[in-house]
């Protein structure tokens, strides 16, 4: 694999160990490793509460990370080509393991993939994203058939499956990689996303929640994550990925949203 001339600390090597996240699984993992300070410190650097300055971001690499060719659950090509008439939208809502499963179970979704998006580092690996020095969010690419599932339904899944008021965190998962975001690929998707945010804010306010912090910006480049992250909860059914949903329903009214 061709690599730019990088020196420490410009590159953080990926490791074969799947990094546990904060909370119960993190504590169990460090205990299983004998409470190793090296292991503990390796996974404690992801708690970043501010976006990095682009000048300070890790430089990354020129070649994409190796990843799966097909979806582990439905066998569809992960990177395409996708069927004619399909559309793409990207979502970030915390831990991408559980978020991806939320979407691949929706009828009308053709294929999903997890990746890194919205930051500054090309082709970053997971450990680099966890360092807080890439600016990327953990995101889910959703390819769907608009004749079988509406964008409104995908937005409902997005809003109802996380807490969009938490800024750079979801529960005990803390860091810029866990921020809430919608990355539309068309003007119509962006209008619908913005309308849905206003509608859901009204529901959250009635329930006593604060302001939504979800960013909605035109889709930046999507960097596919490593193979072991793709459809992680299908490969590891007992895998740990906490749900941070508010319990507040997205009730519309759907007719007030931009139709796509």
TIKOL-748999 format. One record per residue (C-alpha): x, y, z; residue in one letter. Coordinates in steps of 0.05 Angstrom, whole numbers, padded with zeros to 5 digits. Layout:
% TIKOL-748999
<kolnu xx="X" yy="Y" zz="Z" res="A"/>
...
//
This chain:
% TIKOL-748999
<kolnu xx="00000" yy="00000" zz="00000" res="X"/>
<kolnu xx="00028" yy="00067" zz="-00020" res="X"/>
<kolnu xx="00038" yy="00113" zz="00040" res="X"/>
<kolnu xx="00059" yy="00186" zz="00047" res="X"/>
<kolnu xx="00123" yy="00200" zz="00084" res="X"/>
<kolnu xx="00095" yy="00204" zz="00154" res="X"/>
<kolnu xx="00131" yy="00209" zz="00220" res="X"/>
<kolnu xx="00104" yy="00204" zz="00291" res="X"/>
<kolnu xx="00058" yy="00233" zz="00314" res="X"/>
<kolnu xx="00027" yy="00241" zz="00244" res="X"/>
<kolnu xx="00004" yy="00169" zz="00240" res="X"/>
<kolnu xx="-00027" yy="00123" zz="00292" res="X"/>
<kolnu xx="-00022" yy="00050" zz="00270" res="X"/>
<kolnu xx="-00084" yy="00008" zz="00270" res="X"/>
<kolnu xx="-00082" yy="-00053" zz="00315" res="X"/>
<kolnu xx="-00114" yy="-00121" zz="00308" res="X"/>
<kolnu xx="-00150" yy="-00113" zz="00375" res="X"/>
<kolnu xx="-00220" yy="-00084" zz="00366" res="X"/>
<kolnu xx="-00219" yy="-00024" zz="00412" res="X"/>
<kolnu xx="-00273" yy="-00026" zz="00466" res="X"/>
<kolnu xx="-00312" yy="00036" zz="00480" res="X"/>
<kolnu xx="-00320" yy="00072" zz="00545" res="X"/>
<kolnu xx="-00364" yy="00045" zz="00600" res="X"/>
<kolnu xx="-00378" yy="-00027" zz="00620" res="X"/>
<kolnu xx="-00342" yy="-00061" zz="00562" res="X"/>
<kolnu xx="-00282" yy="-00016" zz="00569" res="X"/>
<kolnu xx="-00275" yy="-00032" zz="00643" res="X"/>
<kolnu xx="-00283" yy="-00106" zz="00630" res="X"/>
<kolnu xx="-00231" yy="-00104" zz="00575" res="X"/>
<kolnu xx="-00178" yy="-00067" zz="00616" res="X"/>
<kolnu xx="-00190" yy="-00115" zz="00674" res="X"/>
<kolnu xx="-00181" yy="-00174" zz="00627" res="X"/>
<kolnu xx="-00115" yy="-00144" zz="00606" res="X"/>
<kolnu xx="-00092" yy="-00139" zz="00678" res="X"/>
<kolnu xx="-00108" yy="-00065" zz="00682" res="X"/>
<kolnu xx="-00048" yy="-00051" zz="00637" res="X"/>
<kolnu xx="-00032" yy="00024" zz="00637" res="X"/>
<kolnu xx="-00010" yy="00016" zz="00564" res="X"/>
<kolnu xx="-00077" yy="-00015" zz="00544" res="X"/>
<kolnu xx="-00116" yy="00035" zz="00587" res="X"/>
<kolnu xx="-00080" yy="00095" zz="00557" res="X"/>
<kolnu xx="-00088" yy="00068" zz="00487" res="X"/>
<kolnu xx="-00163" yy="00073" zz="00492" res="X"/>
<kolnu xx="-00170" yy="00135" zz="00537" res="X"/>
<kolnu xx="-00149" yy="00186" zz="00485" res="X"/>
<kolnu xx="-00217" yy="00189" zz="00450" res="X"/>
<kolnu xx="-00249" yy="00237" zz="00500" res="X"/>
<kolnu xx="-00241" yy="00301" zz="00459" res="X"/>
<kolnu xx="-00290" yy="00357" zz="00469" res="X"/>
<kolnu xx="-00267" yy="00404" zz="00415" res="X"/>
<kolnu xx="-00254" yy="00397" zz="00341" res="X"/>
<kolnu xx="-00180" yy="00398" zz="00322" res="X"/>
<kolnu xx="-00151" yy="00455" zz="00283" res="X"/>
<kolnu xx="-00142" yy="00432" zz="00211" res="X"/>
<kolnu xx="-00068" yy="00450" zz="00216" res="X"/>
<kolnu xx="-00060" yy="00403" zz="00275" res="X"/>
<kolnu xx="-00100" yy="00344" zz="00246" res="X"/>
<kolnu xx="-00067" yy="00279" zz="00230" res="X"/>
<kolnu xx="-00044" yy="00276" zz="00157" res="X"/>
<kolnu xx="-00073" yy="00207" zz="00142" res="X"/>
<kolnu xx="-00055" yy="00167" zz="00080" res="X"/>
<kolnu xx="-00067" yy="00167" zz="00005" res="X"/>
<kolnu xx="-00094" yy="00096" zz="-00001" res="X"/>
<kolnu xx="-00163" yy="00075" zz="00025" res="X"/>
<kolnu xx="-00165" yy="00026" zz="00083" res="X"/>
<kolnu xx="-00177" yy="-00047" zz="00063" res="X"/>
<kolnu xx="-00249" yy="-00064" zz="00077" res="X"/>
<kolnu xx="-00303" yy="-00114" zz="00059" res="X"/>
<kolnu xx="-00328" yy="-00119" zz="-00013" res="X"/>
<kolnu xx="-00399" yy="-00141" zz="00005" res="X"/>
<kolnu xx="-00448" yy="-00130" zz="00061" res="X"/>
<kolnu xx="-00442" yy="-00185" zz="00113" res="X"/>
<kolnu xx="-00518" yy="-00190" zz="00122" res="X"/>
<kolnu xx="-00548" yy="-00183" zz="00052" res="X"/>
<kolnu xx="-00489" yy="-00193" zz="00005" res="X"/>
<kolnu xx="-00498" yy="-00127" zz="-00032" res="X"/>
<kolnu xx="-00435" yy="-00092" zz="-00056" res="X"/>
<kolnu xx="-00411" yy="-00045" zz="-00001" res="X"/>
<kolnu xx="-00382" yy="00008" zz="-00048" res="X"/>
<kolnu xx="-00429" yy="-00002" zz="-00107" res="X"/>
<kolnu xx="-00448" yy="00000" zz="-00161" res="X"/>
<kolnu xx="-00516" yy="00011" zz="-00132" res="X"/>
<kolnu xx="-00582" yy="-00001" zz="-00168" res="X"/>
<kolnu xx="-00609" yy="00053" zz="-00214" res="X"/>
<kolnu xx="-00655" yy="00101" zz="-00177" res="X"/>
<kolnu xx="-00624" yy="00089" zz="-00109" res="X"/>
<kolnu xx="-00605" yy="00147" zz="-00065" res="X"/>
<kolnu xx="-00551" yy="00157" zz="-00013" res="X"/>
<kolnu xx="-00552" yy="00195" zz="00053" res="X"/>
<kolnu xx="-00503" yy="00192" zz="00111" res="X"/>
<kolnu xx="-00519" yy="00195" zz="00186" res="X"/>
<kolnu xx="-00476" yy="00203" zz="00248" res="X"/>
<kolnu xx="-00510" yy="00185" zz="00315" res="X"/>
<kolnu xx="-00457" yy="00159" zz="00361" res="X"/>
<kolnu xx="-00428" yy="00089" zz="00361" res="X"/>
<kolnu xx="-00433" yy="00066" zz="00289" res="X"/>
<kolnu xx="-00440" yy="-00008" zz="00306" res="X"/>
<kolnu xx="-00511" yy="-00002" zz="00332" res="X"/>
<kolnu xx="-00529" yy="00056" zz="00287" res="X"/>
<kolnu xx="-00514" yy="00015" zz="00225" res="X"/>
<kolnu xx="-00558" yy="-00042" zz="00249" res="X"/>
<kolnu xx="-00616" yy="00006" zz="00260" res="X"/>
<kolnu xx="-00614" yy="00024" zz="00186" res="X"/>
<kolnu xx="-00599" yy="-00043" zz="00153" res="X"/>
<kolnu xx="-00662" yy="-00071" zz="00185" res="X"/>
<kolnu xx="-00707" yy="-00019" zz="00151" res="X"/>
<kolnu xx="-00745" yy="-00048" zz="00091" res="X"/>
<kolnu xx="-00724" yy="-00011" zz="00028" res="X"/>
<kolnu xx="-00653" yy="00001" zz="00050" res="X"/>
<kolnu xx="-00607" yy="-00032" zz="-00001" res="X"/>
<kolnu xx="-00541" yy="-00030" zz="00035" res="X"/>
<kolnu xx="-00507" yy="00004" zz="00093" res="X"/>
<kolnu xx="-00434" yy="00016" zz="00111" res="X"/>
<kolnu xx="-00396" yy="00049" zz="00167" res="X"/>
<kolnu xx="-00341" yy="00100" zz="00158" res="X"/>
<kolnu xx="-00309" yy="00164" zz="00180" res="X"/>
<kolnu xx="-00335" yy="00232" zz="00156" res="X"/>
<kolnu xx="-00335" yy="00306" zz="00168" res="X"/>
<kolnu xx="-00262" yy="00314" zz="00190" res="X"/>
<kolnu xx="-00195" yy="00331" zz="00159" res="X"/>
<kolnu xx="-00155" yy="00267" zz="00155" res="X"/>
<kolnu xx="-00159" yy="00226" zz="00091" res="X"/>
<kolnu xx="-00167" yy="00151" zz="00100" res="X"/>
<kolnu xx="-00160" yy="00154" zz="00175" res="X"/>
<kolnu xx="-00162" yy="00089" zz="00214" res="X"/>
<kolnu xx="-00203" yy="00075" zz="00276" res="X"/>
<kolnu xx="-00148" yy="00090" zz="00327" res="X"/>
<kolnu xx="-00133" yy="00156" zz="00292" res="X"/>
<kolnu xx="-00206" yy="00175" zz="00295" res="X"/>
<kolnu xx="-00207" yy="00157" zz="00369" res="X"/>
<kolnu xx="-00148" yy="00203" zz="00382" res="X"/>
<kolnu xx="-00192" yy="00264" zz="00368" res="X"/>
<kolnu xx="-00141" yy="00289" zz="00318" res="X"/>
<kolnu xx="-00179" yy="00275" zz="00254" res="X"/>
<kolnu xx="-00244" yy="00313" zz="00266" res="X"/>
<kolnu xx="-00284" yy="00255" zz="00237" res="X"/>
<kolnu xx="-00351" yy="00229" zz="00262" res="X"/>
<kolnu xx="-00368" yy="00156" zz="00262" res="X"/>
<kolnu xx="-00421" yy="00154" zz="00207" res="X"/>
<kolnu xx="-00467" yy="00106" zz="00171" res="X"/>
<kolnu xx="-00477" yy="00107" zz="00096" res="X"/>
<kolnu xx="-00549" yy="00089" zz="00078" res="X"/>
<kolnu xx="-00565" yy="00070" zz="00006" res="X"/>
<kolnu xx="-00640" yy="00064" zz="-00004" res="X"/>
<kolnu xx="-00695" yy="00055" zz="-00055" res="X"/>
<kolnu xx="-00740" yy="00117" zz="-00049" res="X"/>
<kolnu xx="-00796" yy="00077" zz="-00081" res="X"/>
<kolnu xx="-00795" yy="00029" zz="-00022" res="X"/>
<kolnu xx="-00776" yy="00073" zz="00038" res="X"/>
<kolnu xx="-00785" yy="00148" zz="00047" res="X"/>
<kolnu xx="-00731" yy="00195" zz="00069" res="X"/>
<kolnu xx="-00779" yy="00215" zz="00124" res="X"/>
<kolnu xx="-00777" yy="00144" zz="00152" res="X"/>
<kolnu xx="-00700" yy="00144" zz="00152" res="X"/>
<kolnu xx="-00701" yy="00211" zz="00188" res="X"/>
<kolnu xx="-00749" yy="00182" zz="00240" res="X"/>
<kolnu xx="-00701" yy="00125" zz="00253" res="X"/>
<kolnu xx="-00644" yy="00175" zz="00259" res="X"/>
<kolnu xx="-00678" yy="00220" zz="00309" res="X"/>
<kolnu xx="-00709" yy="00166" zz="00352" res="X"/>
<kolnu xx="-00646" yy="00124" zz="00360" res="X"/>
<kolnu xx="-00600" yy="00173" zz="00395" res="X"/>
<kolnu xx="-00600" yy="00236" zz="00437" res="X"/>
<kolnu xx="-00585" yy="00294" zz="00389" res="X"/>
<kolnu xx="-00576" yy="00345" zz="00445" res="X"/>
<kolnu xx="-00511" yy="00319" zz="00474" res="X"/>
<kolnu xx="-00459" yy="00353" zz="00430" res="X"/>
<kolnu xx="-00394" yy="00315" zz="00427" res="X"/>
<kolnu xx="-00418" yy="00253" zz="00463" res="X"/>
<kolnu xx="-00471" yy="00199" zz="00469" res="X"/>
<kolnu xx="-00477" yy="00178" zz="00541" res="X"/>
<kolnu xx="-00410" yy="00153" zz="00565" res="X"/>
<kolnu xx="-00382" yy="00153" zz="00494" res="X"/>
<kolnu xx="-00347" yy="00220" zz="00494" res="X"/>
<kolnu xx="-00310" yy="00254" zz="00437" res="X"/>
<kolnu xx="-00321" yy="00291" zz="00372" res="X"/>
<kolnu xx="-00329" yy="00224" zz="00335" res="X"/>
<kolnu xx="-00395" yy="00213" zz="00372" res="X"/>
<kolnu xx="-00429" yy="00277" zz="00349" res="X"/>
<kolnu xx="-00496" yy="00278" zz="00315" res="X"/>
<kolnu xx="-00498" yy="00296" zz="00242" res="X"/>
<kolnu xx="-00537" yy="00288" zz="00178" res="X"/>
<kolnu xx="-00498" yy="00291" zz="00113" res="X"/>
<kolnu xx="-00547" yy="00299" zz="00055" res="X"/>
<kolnu xx="-00527" yy="00286" zz="-00018" res="X"/>
<kolnu xx="-00581" yy="00329" zz="-00050" res="X"/>
<kolnu xx="-00614" yy="00396" zz="-00038" res="X"/>
<kolnu xx="-00681" yy="00361" zz="-00027" res="X"/>
<kolnu xx="-00650" yy="00316" zz="00026" res="X"/>
<kolnu xx="-00620" yy="00376" zz="00061" res="X"/>
<kolnu xx="-00687" yy="00413" zz="00062" res="X"/>
<kolnu xx="-00721" yy="00352" zz="00090" res="X"/>
<kolnu xx="-00667" yy="00342" zz="00143" res="X"/>
<kolnu xx="-00672" yy="00415" zz="00165" res="X"/>
<kolnu xx="-00748" yy="00412" zz="00169" res="X"/>
<kolnu xx="-00745" yy="00348" zz="00209" res="X"/>
<kolnu xx="-00696" yy="00379" zz="00258" res="X"/>
<kolnu xx="-00744" yy="00436" zz="00271" res="X"/>
<kolnu xx="-00802" yy="00388" zz="00281" res="X"/>
<kolnu xx="-00763" yy="00343" zz="00328" res="X"/>
<kolnu xx="-00737" yy="00402" zz="00368" res="X"/>
<kolnu xx="-00809" yy="00420" zz="00384" res="X"/>
<kolnu xx="-00821" yy="00349" zz="00409" res="X"/>
<kolnu xx="-00757" yy="00348" zz="00451" res="X"/>
<kolnu xx="-00773" yy="00416" zz="00481" res="X"/>
<kolnu xx="-00841" yy="00391" zz="00504" res="X"/>
<kolnu xx="-00805" yy="00332" zz="00536" res="X"/>
<kolnu xx="-00757" yy="00377" zz="00573" res="X"/>
<kolnu xx="-00695" yy="00368" zz="00530" res="X"/>
<kolnu xx="-00648" yy="00423" zz="00508" res="X"/>
<kolnu xx="-00627" yy="00447" zz="00440" res="X"/>
<kolnu xx="-00610" yy="00399" zz="00384" res="X"/>
<kolnu xx="-00535" yy="00400" zz="00367" res="X"/>
<kolnu xx="-00541" yy="00359" zz="00303" res="X"/>
<kolnu xx="-00501" yy="00389" zz="00246" res="X"/>
<kolnu xx="-00532" yy="00386" zz="00176" res="X"/>
<kolnu xx="-00481" yy="00399" zz="00121" res="X"/>
<kolnu xx="-00473" yy="00374" zz="00050" res="X"/>
<kolnu xx="-00441" yy="00305" zz="00051" res="X"/>
<kolnu xx="-00365" yy="00309" zz="00057" res="X"/>
<kolnu xx="-00322" yy="00252" zz="00032" res="X"/>
<kolnu xx="-00340" yy="00185" zz="00064" res="X"/>
<kolnu xx="-00280" yy="00142" zz="00083" res="X"/>
<kolnu xx="-00300" yy="00069" zz="00091" res="X"/>
<kolnu xx="-00280" yy="00040" zz="00158" res="X"/>
<kolnu xx="-00241" yy="-00024" zz="00168" res="X"/>
<kolnu xx="-00272" yy="-00092" zz="00152" res="X"/>
<kolnu xx="-00281" yy="-00112" zz="00224" res="X"/>
<kolnu xx="-00327" yy="-00052" zz="00237" res="X"/>
<kolnu xx="-00373" yy="-00067" zz="00178" res="X"/>
<kolnu xx="-00438" yy="-00098" zz="00203" res="X"/>
<kolnu xx="-00403" yy="-00109" zz="00269" res="X"/>
<kolnu xx="-00465" yy="-00130" zz="00308" res="X"/>
<kolnu xx="-00482" yy="-00183" zz="00256" res="X"/>
<kolnu xx="-00413" yy="-00212" zz="00263" res="X"/>
<kolnu xx="-00414" yy="-00204" zz="00338" res="X"/>
<kolnu xx="-00486" yy="-00212" zz="00361" res="X"/>
<kolnu xx="-00468" yy="-00201" zz="00435" res="X"/>
<kolnu xx="-00426" yy="-00140" zz="00418" res="X"/>
<kolnu xx="-00434" yy="-00080" zz="00464" res="X"/>
<kolnu xx="-00461" yy="-00016" zz="00435" res="X"/>
<kolnu xx="-00506" yy="00024" zz="00482" res="X"/>
<kolnu xx="-00570" yy="00057" zz="00461" res="X"/>
<kolnu xx="-00578" yy="00130" zz="00480" res="X"/>
<kolnu xx="-00647" yy="00144" zz="00452" res="X"/>
<kolnu xx="-00689" yy="00196" zz="00488" res="X"/>
<kolnu xx="-00754" yy="00158" zz="00481" res="X"/>
<kolnu xx="-00785" yy="00219" zz="00447" res="X"/>
<kolnu xx="-00823" yy="00199" zz="00384" res="X"/>
<kolnu xx="-00815" yy="00235" zz="00318" res="X"/>
<kolnu xx="-00888" yy="00248" zz="00303" res="X"/>
<kolnu xx="-00885" yy="00296" zz="00245" res="X"/>
<kolnu xx="-00929" yy="00324" zz="00218" res="X"/>
<kolnu xx="-00894" yy="00291" zz="00159" res="X"/>
<kolnu xx="-00933" yy="00331" zz="00108" res="X"/>
<kolnu xx="-00898" yy="00394" zz="00130" res="X"/>
<kolnu xx="-00831" yy="00365" zz="00109" res="X"/>
<kolnu xx="-00799" yy="00375" zz="00041" res="X"/>
<kolnu xx="-00819" yy="00317" zz="-00004" res="X"/>
<kolnu xx="-00764" yy="00279" zz="-00040" res="X"/>
//
